[in-house]
């Protein structure tokens, strides 16, 4: 867990504790078009594979047990074995014998790191060929595989592909490489079903295929969402368009930040080359409380123009690498003004708290009482030679699960079924997006002596795409 005092995004100056469907304007062929093509190649490949799968109905598939009844609701869950369980969150999981194709059920051993629901991982179906998962109706679904790397598993020892309707959608999945031996992993497999069954298959590459549990959840709102795209085209020095709202002022923003956010084009402006640049400067400034700050920066939100719930969110940007800076791309529940934080929930799609290139994805929400929790979804170390370059960061968000990627490689996920009983899942309602470049704070700490200013966060584009 990240030990820090968490952001309170709804605080403003003076307060005191009180879709990737289409690209906007075209730019020069050597620039934006190439960048978007490279950043989205993985997503497009998955989309094409799913489209090629067509009707995902099983044909003569053999099961490990009797036929499963038709689903009665939008979510169904199965656990390895012939006996169902009620997990530590009070959710019932059916036995998977009616949906699994082959394989043997084995006891996984005691304990599973990385989950607040270890009951899911006590058994596993080993070397099955897949599942035939019934669905309540045609539509867009999130299939989630719950996997556990054995405690003696080494990187590269167990590796397999995941297919839908015979088409590969996840290649060379290696749980030990992703999260380490003895750790649980939730893997999202989005599918669009035109029939009554999801034909989910496994192709071993090395070692064994081991699956502890599987779920399928209908995204019932998939067809009603639109898209949001900004390529930040415009003359140098211009401000952002009216879809963005500036949040300004100081006061620490719940994390004892040292900077004051402004709407000045010295801190937030287009560069004339198709980028938005957020610049942190070392300079004295008096905020609305009459206090003097020593740093300025920028913070932008879509609070007045975009409320998103589920879909694909993507940005391509360059992160600053100075110490004591926290560049971030994140989202806050749109109900924050009425319910407060952390009840609203917070999704950190990207944070870089240190100049060593380790990026974080995490979520925050309400625990028991008035407490808040911080759950790290993933940490990824960017190659040293590329930390200061452009990278594409994305989130795929479905009911009950969020999955995070960099340059098309998944490095983190968080699932409702892996949350501890005392932590409330707060991520199935609308959120708005935020870009900011924070200076100092409890996390990551103050800029060390010698940190050079100005520091810049350069954003090439942001795109939000609904599931359909």
C-alpha positions in Angstrom: 0.0 0.0 0.0 1.1 3.6 -0.6 1.5 5.3 2.8 0.4 8.9 2.3 -2.3 11.3 3.2 -4.6 11.0 0.3 -5.8 13.8 -2.0 -9.1 15.5 -1.3 -10.0 16.6 -4.9 -13.0 18.6 -3.9 -11.0 21.1 -1.8 -10.5 24.4 -3.3 -8.6 27.5 -2.2 -9.8 28.8 1.1 -11.7 25.7 2.2 -11.0 24.3 5.5 -11.8 20.7 6.2 -15.4 21.4 5.4 -13.7 6.4 -26.6 -11.7 5.4 -28.9 -14.1 5.6 -31.9 -12.7 8.5 -33.9 -9.8 10.8 -33.8 -10.5 14.6 -33.9 -8.7 17.0 -36.1 -6.0 15.4 -38.3 -2.5 16.6 -37.7 0.7 16.2 -39.7 1.1 12.5 -40.8 4.5 12.1 -39.2 3.2 13.2 -35.8 -0.2 12.6 -34.1 -1.4 9.9 -36.5 1.7 7.8 -35.9 1.6 8.3 -32.2 -2.0 7.2 -31.9 -1.4 4.2 -34.1 1.5 3.0 -32.0 -0.2 3.6 -28.7 -3.4 1.9 -29.6 -2.2 -1.1 -31.6 -2.8 -3.5 -28.8 -6.4 -2.3 -28.2 -7.3 -2.4 -31.9 -5.8 -5.9 -32.2 -8.1 -7.1 -29.4 -11.1 -5.4 -31.0 -10.4 -7.0 -34.3 -10.0 -10.4 -32.8 -13.3 -10.1 -30.9 -15.0 -8.9 -34.0 -13.6 -11.9 -36.0 -15.0 -14.2 -33.3 -18.6 -13.5 -34.4 -21.2 -15.4 -32.5 -19.6 -16.9 -29.5 -21.8 -20.0 -29.3 -20.4 -23.4 -28.3 -20.5 -26.3 -30.8 -20.4 -29.8 -29.3 -18.2 -28.7 -26.3 -17.7 -31.2 -23.6 -18.1 -30.1 -20.0 -16.7 -31.4 -16.7 -20.2 -31.8 -15.3 -23.9 -31.3 -15.8 -25.2 -28.5 -17.9 -25.5 -25.1 -16.1 -28.8 -23.4 -15.9 -29.3 -20.1 -17.8 -28.2 -17.1 -15.8 -30.8 -15.2 -13.9 -28.9 -11.9 -13.6 -26.2 -9.7 -15.2 -23.4 -11.3 -13.1 -22.4 -15.0 -12.7 -19.4 -16.4 -10.8 -17.8 -19.8 -10.7 -15.1 -21.3 -8.5 -12.9 -24.4 -9.2 -14.4 -27.6 -7.9 -17.7 -29.4 -7.5 -18.8 -27.4 -4.4 -19.7 -23.7 -4.4 -18.4 -21.3 -1.8 -19.6 -18.1 -0.1 -16.5 -15.9 -0.1 -15.3 -13.5 2.6 -17.3 -10.7 1.1 -20.5 -12.7 1.3 -20.8 -13.5 -2.4 -21.8 -16.9 -3.6 -19.7 -18.6 -6.3 -21.1 -21.7 -8.1 -19.0 -24.8 -8.7 -17.4 -24.6 -12.2 -18.0 -28.3 -13.1 -21.0 -27.3 -15.3 -19.0 -24.7 -17.4 -15.4 -26.0 -17.4 -14.0 -28.1 -20.2 -11.7 -30.7 -18.8 -8.9 -30.3 -16.3 -8.4 -31.5 -12.8 -9.1 -29.7 -9.5 -6.2 -29.3 -7.2 -5.7 -27.7 -3.8 -3.6 -24.5 -4.3 -2.2 -24.4 -0.7 -2.6 -21.9 2.1 -2.7 -18.2 1.6 -2.7 -15.9 -1.4 -1.0 -12.5 -1.5 -2.5 -9.6 -3.3 -6.1 -10.3 -2.5 -8.5 -9.6 0.4 -10.5 -12.7 -0.5 -8.2 -15.7 -0.2 -11.2 -18.2 -0.3 -11.3 -17.7 -4.1 -7.8 -19.2 -4.5 -7.9 -22.3 -2.3 -8.5 -24.6 -5.3 -7.7 -24.3 -9.0 -8.7 -26.1 -12.2 -5.4 -27.3 -13.8 -4.9 -27.9 -17.5 -8.5 -27.3 -18.5 -9.1 -26.3 -22.1 -11.4 -23.4 -21.2 -15.0 -22.6 -20.3 -18.4 -22.3 -21.9 -20.0 -19.5 -20.0 -23.7 -18.8 -20.4 -24.9 -15.2 -20.5 -28.2 -13.7 -19.9 -28.5 -11.9 -23.3 -26.3 -10.6 -26.1 -24.2 -7.7 -25.2 -20.8 -6.4 -23.9 -19.4 -8.4 -21.0 -16.4 -8.4 -18.7 -15.0 -11.9 -18.2 -12.6 -12.0 -15.3 -10.1 -14.8 -14.6 -8.8 -15.2 -11.1 -5.4 -16.7 -11.2 -2.8 -17.6 -8.6 0.9 -18.2 -9.2 2.1 -21.2 -7.2 4.6 -20.3 -4.4 7.3 -22.2 -6.2 6.5 -20.7 -9.6 9.3 -19.0 -11.5 9.0 -16.5 -14.3 8.4 -18.3 -17.6 7.5 -21.6 -16.1 3.7 -21.4 -16.7 2.5 -19.4 -19.7 -0.7 -19.6 -21.8 -2.9 -17.7 -24.3 -6.5 -16.9 -23.7 -8.9 -17.1 -26.6 -12.5 -16.1 -27.3 -14.3 -17.9 -30.0 -11.0 -19.4 -31.1 -9.3 -15.9 -31.5 -6.4 -15.0 -29.2 -7.2 -12.0 -27.0 -4.4 -12.4 -24.4 -1.0 -13.7 -25.4 1.6 -15.4 -23.2 -0.1 -14.8 -19.9 2.5 -15.4 -17.1 1.1 -14.8 -13.6 4.4 -15.2 -11.9 6.0 -12.6 -14.2 3.1 -10.2 -13.7 2.7 -10.3 -9.9 5.2 -12.8 -8.4 4.9 -16.3 -6.9 2.2 -16.8 -4.4 0.3 -13.7 -5.6 -3.3 -13.5 -7.0 -4.1 -11.8 -10.3 -7.4 -10.7 -11.8 -7.3 -10.6 -15.6 -9.9 -8.8 -17.6 -11.1 -10.3 -20.9 -13.7 -8.0 -22.5 -16.1 -9.7 -25.0 -19.1 -8.7 -27.1 -21.5 -11.6 -27.3 -24.1 -12.0 -30.0 -25.3 -15.4 -28.9 -25.9 -17.0 -25.5 -22.4 -18.3 -24.6 -18.9 -17.0 -24.2 -16.5 -19.6 -25.6 -13.4 -19.0 -23.5 -10.3 -21.1 -24.3 -6.7 -21.7 -23.2 -3.7 -22.6 -25.3 -0.7 -23.7 -23.2 2.7 -22.4 -24.2 4.7 -23.7 -21.3 3.9 -25.5 -18.1 0.3 -25.7 -16.9 -2.8 -23.6 -17.1 -4.3 -23.0 -13.6 -7.5 -21.0 -13.0 -9.0 -20.5 -9.5 -12.3 -18.8 -10.5 -14.0 -17.0 -13.4 -16.8 -14.5 -13.6 -18.9 -12.9 -16.3 -20.6 -9.5 -15.9 -22.9 -7.7 -18.3 -22.0 -4.1 -19.0 -25.6 -3.0 -19.2 -24.8 0.6 -20.0 -22.3 -0.1 -22.8 -24.5 1.2 -25.6 -25.3 4.6 -24.3 -22.0 6.3 -23.8 -20.2 8.7 -26.2 -16.6 9.7 -26.7 -14.3 12.5 -25.7 -11.1 13.4 -27.7 -8.7 16.2 -27.4 -5.6 16.4 -29.6 -4.6 19.8 -28.1 -4.2 21.4 -31.5 -3.8 25.2 -31.5 -1.4 28.1 -31.6 1.5 28.2 -29.1 0.5 30.0 -25.8 -3.2 29.4 -26.3 -5.3 28.0 -23.5 -7.3 24.7 -23.5 -10.8 24.7 -24.8 -14.0 25.1 -22.7 -14.4 21.4 -22.0 -11.6 21.8 -19.4 -12.1 23.5 -16.1 -9.2 24.9 -14.1 -8.9 24.1 -10.4 -6.9 26.9 -8.9 -5.4 27.8 -5.5 -3.2 26.4 -2.8 -4.0 25.1 0.7 -2.3 21.7 0.3 -5.2 19.9 -1.6 -5.4 17.2 1.1 -1.8 16.1 0.7 0.1 19.2 2.0 1.2 20.1 -1.5 3.6 23.0 -1.7 2.3 24.6 -4.9 -0.4 26.9 -6.0 -2.4 26.0 -9.1 -3.1 28.8 -11.6 -4.9 29.3 -14.9 -2.0 31.3 -16.3 -0.6 30.3 -19.6 2.8 30.2 -17.9 1.5 27.1 -16.1 -1.0 25.6 -18.6 -0.8 26.2 -22.4 -0.7 24.6 -25.8 2.8 24.5 -27.4 1.7 25.0 -31.0 3.0 21.5 -31.9 -0.1 19.6 -30.8 0.7 19.2 -27.1 -0.7 20.6 -23.9 2.1 21.5 -21.5 1.6 21.8 -17.7 4.6 23.6 -16.2 5.6 23.7 -12.6 7.7 26.7 -11.7 9.6 27.8 -8.6 8.3 31.3 -8.0 6.6 33.1 -5.1 2.8 33.6 -5.4 0.1 34.7 -2.9 -3.0 32.4 -2.9 -6.6 33.3 -2.1 -5.9 32.9 1.6 -3.2 35.5 1.5 -0.5 33.0 2.1 2.7 32.9 0.0 3.6 29.8 -1.9 6.9 29.1 -3.6 5.7 27.0 -6.5 3.1 27.3 -9.2 1.6 24.6 -11.5 -1.6 23.6 -13.3 -4.6 21.3 -12.6 -7.4 20.6 -15.2 -10.6 18.6 -15.0 -13.5 17.5 -17.2 -15.9 18.1 -14.3 -18.2 20.3 -16.3 -18.0 18.4 -19.6 -17.4 14.7 -19.2 -18.8 12.2 -16.7 -17.6 8.7 -17.7 -18.6 5.3 -16.5 -16.8 2.4 -18.0 -14.9 2.3 -21.3 -11.3 2.8 -22.5 -9.4 5.8 -21.3 -6.1 6.7 -22.9 -3.5 9.4 -22.9 0.0 9.8 -24.4 2.4 12.0 -22.5 5.9 12.8 -21.3 6.4 12.8 -17.5 8.7 15.2 -15.7 11.6 13.4 -13.9 12.5 15.8 -11.1 12.3 14.7 -7.5 9.5 15.9 -5.2 7.0 16.1 -8.1 3.8 14.1 -8.6 2.5 14.2 -12.2 -0.9 12.4 -12.3 -3.8 11.4 -14.6 -6.7 10.4 -12.5 -10.4 10.4 -11.9 -12.8 11.3 -9.1 -16.4 10.3 -8.6 -18.7 12.9 -10.0 -20.8 12.8 -6.8 -17.9 14.1 -4.7 -19.6 17.4 -4.0 -22.6 15.6 -2.5 -21.1 12.6 -0.7 -17.5 13.8 -0.2 -14.2 11.9 -0.5 -13.5 9.0 -0.1 -17.1 7.9 -0.6 -17.0 9.2 -4.1 -14.0 7.0 -5.0 -10.7 7.9 -6.7 -9.0 6.1 -9.6 -5.3 6.9 -10.2 -4.7 5.9 -13.7 -1.1 7.1 -13.6 1.2 8.6 -11.0 4.9 9.0 -11.0 6.1 9.8 -7.5 9.8 9.4 -8.0 12.3 10.1 -10.8 13.3 6.5 -11.1 10.5 5.8 -13.6 8.3 3.6 -11.4 4.7 4.4 -12.3 1.7 3.6 -10.1 -1.9 2.8 -10.7 -4.2 2.7 -7.6 -7.7 3.2 -6.3 -9.1 4.8 -3.1 -12.4 4.5 -1.5 -14.2 4.3 1.9 -13.3 1.6 4.4 -15.1 1.1 7.7 -16.2 4.2 9.6 -14.7 7.4 8.2 -11.5 5.7 7.1 -10.1 5.6 3.5 -8.2 2.9 1.8 -5.5 2.9 -0.8 -5.2 -0.2 -3.0 -2.3 -0.4 -5.4 -3.4 -2.0 -8.7 0.0 -2.1 -10.2 3.6 -0.7 -10.3 5.6 -0.7 -13.4 9.2 0.4 -13.9 9.7 2.2 -17.2 13.0 1.4 -19.0 15.6 3.9 -17.8 16.4 5.1 -21.3 12.8 6.0 -22.0 11.5 7.6 -18.8 11.8 11.1 -20.2 10.0 10.1 -23.5 6.4 9.7 -24.6 4.5 6.7 -23.4 0.8 5.7 -23.8 -1.1 5.1 -20.6 -4.6 3.6 -20.5 -7.3 2.1 -18.4 -10.0 -0.4 -19.3 -13.0 -0.1 -17.0 -15.8 -2.5 -16.8 -18.3 -3.3 -14.0 -16.4 -4.7 -11.0 -12.9 -4.4 -12.5 -10.3 -1.9 -13.7 -7.2 -2.8 -15.7 -4.2 -0.6 -16.4 -1.7 -0.6 -19.3 1.4 1.2 -20.5 2.3 1.1 -24.2 -0.2 -1.7 -24.7 1.2 -3.9 -21.9 -1.1 -4.6 -18.9 0.7 -4.1 -15.6 -2.1 -3.8 -13.1 -5.7 -4.5 -12.2 -8.1 -4.3 -9.3 -11.3 -6.4 -9.0 -14.3 -6.0 -6.7 -13.9 -9.7 -5.8 -10.4 -9.2 -4.4 -11.4 -6.4 -2.1 -11.3 -7.1 1.7 -14.7 -7.2 3.4 -14.3 -3.8 5.1 -13.5 -1.9 1.9 -16.3 -0.6 -0.3 -16.1 -0.8 -4.0 -16.8 2.8 -5.2 -16.2 2.5 -8.9 -19.5 1.7 -10.6 -20.8 5.2 -11.1 -19.7 8.3 -13.2 -16.3 9.9 -12.7 -14.5 12.9 -14.2 -10.9 13.2 -15.3 -8.0 15.2 -13.9 -4.5 16.1 -15.1 -2.2 17.8 -12.7 1.4 18.3 -11.8 1.8 18.5 -8.0 4.9 19.9 -6.3 5.7 18.4 -2.9 3.4 16.9 -0.4 3.3 14.0 2.0 3.7 11.8 -1.1 6.2 12.1 -2.8 7.9 14.6 -0.4 9.4 18.0 -1.0 11.7 18.7 -4.0 15.3 18.0 -3.0 17.9 20.7 -3.2 19.1 21.0 -6.7 15.8 20.0 -8.4 15.7 22.1 -11.6 12.7 24.2 -12.4 10.6 24.6 -14.6 9.4 21.0 -14.8 7.0 20.0 -17.6 4.3 17.4 -18.2 3.7 17.3 -21.9 0.4 15.7 -23.1 -0.1 14.7 -26.7 -3.8 13.6 -26.5 -6.5 12.2 -24.3 -9.3 9.9 -25.6 -12.2 8.3 -23.9 -14.2 5.6 -25.7 -17.4 3.7 -24.7 -17.4 0.0 -25.0 -19.5 -0.2 -28.1 
